[in-house]
Amino acid sequence: MTRVGWSTTVVTAVVALVIGFGAGWFGHDLASAPPSPVLAQEPGEDASERPTSGFEAVSVGLDQTHEFADGLTIGLSGFERGVEEGGVDPTTGEEGDLSYLSWRVELANEGDQTVQTGSVTRSCSVGDPPRESGTPALGAGVNPPESLGPGRSGSWDEDCWAEEDDTHLQYTVEFHDQDFVPLYPPVTFTGTVD
Protein backbone atom coordinates (compact mmCIF):
# COMPACT_ATOMS: atom_id res chain seq x y z
CA MET A 1 0.00 0.00 0.00
CA THR A 2 1.32 3.42 -0.87
CA ARG A 3 1.98 6.16 1.56
CA VAL A 4 -1.06 8.15 0.32
CA GLY A 5 -3.29 5.06 0.51
CA TRP A 6 -2.07 4.33 4.01
CA SER A 7 -2.70 7.92 5.12
CA THR A 8 -6.17 7.90 3.53
CA THR A 9 -7.04 4.68 5.38
CA VAL A 10 -5.86 6.08 8.73
CA VAL A 11 -7.71 9.39 8.21
CA THR A 12 -10.87 7.54 7.16
CA ALA A 13 -10.68 5.30 10.24
CA VAL A 14 -10.16 8.29 12.55
CA VAL A 15 -13.07 10.18 10.97
CA ALA A 16 -15.29 7.09 11.30
CA LEU A 17 -14.36 6.73 14.98
CA VAL A 18 -15.01 10.40 15.68
CA ILE A 19 -18.39 10.24 13.95
CA GLY A 20 -19.25 6.97 15.68
CA PHE A 21 -18.34 8.21 19.16
CA GLY A 22 -20.04 11.54 18.47
CA ALA A 23 -23.24 9.81 17.43
CA GLY A 24 -23.02 7.56 20.49
CA TRP A 25 -22.62 10.49 22.87
CA PHE A 26 -25.38 12.39 21.13
CA GLY A 27 -27.72 9.40 21.44
CA HIS A 28 -26.67 8.94 25.06
CA ASP A 29 -27.57 12.55 25.85
CA LEU A 30 -30.99 12.10 24.25
CA ALA A 31 -31.62 8.84 26.07
CA SER A 32 -30.53 10.16 29.47
CA ALA A 33 -32.47 13.42 29.23
CA PRO A 34 -35.63 13.43 31.35
CA PRO A 35 -38.72 12.71 29.26
CA SER A 36 -40.95 15.63 28.56
CA PRO A 37 -44.53 15.11 29.73
CA VAL A 38 -46.86 14.13 26.92
CA LEU A 39 -50.56 13.90 27.58
CA ALA A 40 -52.78 11.69 25.47
CA GLN A 41 -54.90 13.97 23.39
CA GLU A 42 -57.25 13.32 20.53
CA PRO A 43 -56.65 15.32 17.33
CA GLY A 44 -58.41 18.65 17.60
CA GLU A 45 -59.04 18.17 21.33
CA ASP A 46 -58.28 21.03 23.69
CA ALA A 47 -56.70 19.90 26.99
CA SER A 48 -59.15 22.11 28.91
CA GLU A 49 -62.06 20.07 27.50
CA ARG A 50 -60.97 16.83 29.21
CA PRO A 51 -63.47 15.63 31.81
CA THR A 52 -62.53 15.85 35.47
CA SER A 53 -64.49 14.44 38.37
CA GLY A 54 -65.23 17.91 39.73
CA PHE A 55 -66.39 16.22 42.94
CA GLU A 56 -65.79 17.70 46.35
CA ALA A 57 -65.80 15.37 49.32
CA VAL A 58 -68.96 15.41 51.43
CA SER A 59 -69.07 15.06 55.21
CA VAL A 60 -72.26 14.23 57.12
CA GLY A 61 -73.22 12.99 60.58
CA LEU A 62 -73.62 9.30 61.34
CA ASP A 63 -77.38 9.77 61.65
CA GLN A 64 -77.78 11.75 58.42
CA THR A 65 -78.68 10.69 54.88
CA HIS A 66 -76.84 12.17 51.92
CA GLU A 67 -78.58 12.62 48.55
CA PHE A 68 -76.53 12.70 45.35
CA ALA A 69 -77.62 14.83 42.39
CA ASP A 70 -79.32 11.93 40.54
CA GLY A 71 -81.57 10.92 43.46
CA LEU A 72 -79.35 8.21 44.96
CA THR A 73 -79.31 8.44 48.76
CA ILE A 74 -76.94 6.85 51.26
CA GLY A 75 -77.23 6.53 55.03
CA LEU A 76 -76.09 4.38 57.95
CA SER A 77 -78.23 2.56 60.53
CA GLY A 78 -78.24 -0.18 63.16
CA PHE A 79 -74.99 0.53 65.01
CA GLU A 80 -74.01 -2.32 67.33
CA ARG A 81 -70.94 -3.42 69.26
CA GLY A 82 -69.67 -6.96 69.36
CA VAL A 83 -66.64 -9.16 70.06
CA GLU A 84 -65.11 -11.47 67.47
CA GLU A 85 -63.53 -14.50 69.18
CA GLY A 86 -60.21 -15.36 67.57
CA GLY A 87 -60.20 -12.21 65.46
CA VAL A 88 -57.16 -10.79 63.66
CA ASP A 89 -56.67 -7.08 62.98
CA PRO A 90 -54.16 -6.85 60.11
CA THR A 91 -53.74 -3.10 60.67
CA THR A 92 -52.42 -3.48 64.23
CA GLY A 93 -51.41 -7.15 64.16
CA GLU A 94 -53.57 -7.76 67.24
CA GLU A 95 -55.12 -11.22 67.63
CA GLY A 96 -57.64 -12.71 70.04
CA ASP A 97 -61.09 -11.63 71.17
CA LEU A 98 -61.41 -8.29 69.35
CA SER A 99 -64.11 -5.67 69.80
CA TYR A 100 -65.79 -4.16 66.78
CA LEU A 101 -68.53 -1.80 65.66
CA SER A 102 -71.03 -2.89 63.01
CA TRP A 103 -73.72 -1.07 61.04
CA ARG A 104 -75.76 -1.22 57.86
CA VAL A 105 -75.16 0.99 54.79
CA GLU A 106 -78.47 1.76 53.05
CA LEU A 107 -78.87 3.00 49.48
CA ALA A 108 -82.08 4.11 47.80
CA ASN A 109 -82.76 5.33 44.26
CA GLU A 110 -85.34 8.06 44.54
CA GLY A 111 -84.76 9.17 40.93
CA ASP A 112 -86.47 8.05 37.73
CA GLN A 113 -83.41 6.43 36.09
CA THR A 114 -81.33 3.36 37.00
CA VAL A 115 -78.18 4.43 38.84
CA GLN A 116 -74.85 2.64 38.70
CA THR A 117 -72.93 2.35 41.94
CA GLY A 118 -70.17 0.21 40.43
CA SER A 119 -67.36 -0.78 42.78
CA VAL A 120 -67.16 0.51 46.31
CA THR A 121 -64.08 1.43 48.31
CA ARG A 122 -64.38 2.27 51.96
CA SER A 123 -62.22 3.17 54.91
CA CYS A 124 -62.81 3.37 58.64
CA SER A 125 -61.16 5.31 61.44
CA VAL A 126 -61.98 5.15 65.15
CA GLY A 127 -61.00 7.04 68.28
CA ASP A 128 -60.08 10.62 69.03
CA PRO A 129 -57.83 11.51 67.30
CA PRO A 130 -59.00 9.16 64.52
CA ARG A 131 -56.76 6.20 63.70
CA GLU A 132 -57.23 3.88 60.74
CA SER A 133 -58.88 0.58 61.55
CA GLY A 134 -59.44 -2.63 59.63
CA THR A 135 -62.79 -3.97 58.51
CA PRO A 136 -63.30 -7.62 59.46
CA ALA A 137 -66.35 -8.08 57.13
CA LEU A 138 -68.30 -10.14 59.66
CA GLY A 139 -71.81 -9.38 58.37
CA ALA A 140 -74.04 -11.71 56.38
CA GLY A 141 -74.36 -9.37 53.38
CA VAL A 142 -71.10 -7.48 52.77
CA ASN A 143 -71.44 -6.90 49.01
CA PRO A 144 -72.89 -3.56 47.88
CA PRO A 145 -75.34 -3.53 44.96
CA GLU A 146 -73.78 -2.54 41.60
CA SER A 147 -76.89 -0.70 40.39
CA LEU A 148 -80.37 0.28 41.56
CA GLY A 149 -83.47 0.77 39.44
CA PRO A 150 -85.90 3.65 40.06
CA GLY A 151 -87.63 3.28 43.42
CA ARG A 152 -85.35 0.42 44.46
CA SER A 153 -83.16 0.18 47.55
CA GLY A 154 -80.22 -1.93 48.63
CA SER A 155 -77.88 -2.33 51.57
CA TRP A 156 -74.83 -4.08 52.90
CA ASP A 157 -73.27 -4.86 56.28
CA GLU A 158 -70.19 -2.95 57.37
CA ASP A 159 -67.94 -3.13 60.43
CA CYS A 160 -64.72 -1.81 61.90
CA TRP A 161 -62.41 -2.96 64.71
CA ALA A 162 -63.05 -0.66 67.69
CA GLU A 163 -62.43 -0.90 71.43
CA GLU A 164 -65.23 -0.14 73.91
CA ASP A 165 -63.77 3.30 74.59
CA ASP A 166 -63.56 4.11 70.83
CA THR A 167 -66.74 6.13 70.61
CA HIS A 168 -65.77 8.30 67.62
CA LEU A 169 -66.29 6.73 64.17
CA GLN A 170 -65.31 8.08 60.76
CA TYR A 171 -66.43 6.01 57.77
CA THR A 172 -65.77 7.00 54.14
CA VAL A 173 -67.37 5.36 51.11
CA GLU A 174 -66.62 5.99 47.41
CA PHE A 175 -68.27 4.61 44.27
CA HIS A 176 -66.18 3.96 41.12
CA ASP A 177 -66.79 2.52 37.66
CA GLN A 178 -64.76 -0.39 36.21
CA ASP A 179 -61.95 2.03 35.23
CA PHE A 180 -61.84 3.42 38.79
CA VAL A 181 -63.35 6.72 37.68
CA PRO A 182 -65.41 8.23 40.52
CA LEU A 183 -69.18 8.05 39.96
CA TYR A 184 -70.04 10.24 42.97
CA PRO A 185 -68.13 12.36 45.47
CA PRO A 186 -66.66 10.50 48.44
CA VAL A 187 -68.97 10.66 51.47
CA THR A 188 -67.57 10.62 55.00
CA PHE A 189 -69.90 9.82 57.89
CA THR A 190 -68.56 10.97 61.21
CA GLY A 191 -69.84 11.09 64.76
CA THR A 192 -70.13 9.38 68.12
CA VAL A 193 -71.37 5.84 68.74
CA ASP A 194 -72.44 4.65 72.21
Order of alpha helices (4+ residues) and beta strands (2+ residues): alpha-beta-beta-beta-beta-beta-beta-beta-beta-beta-beta-beta
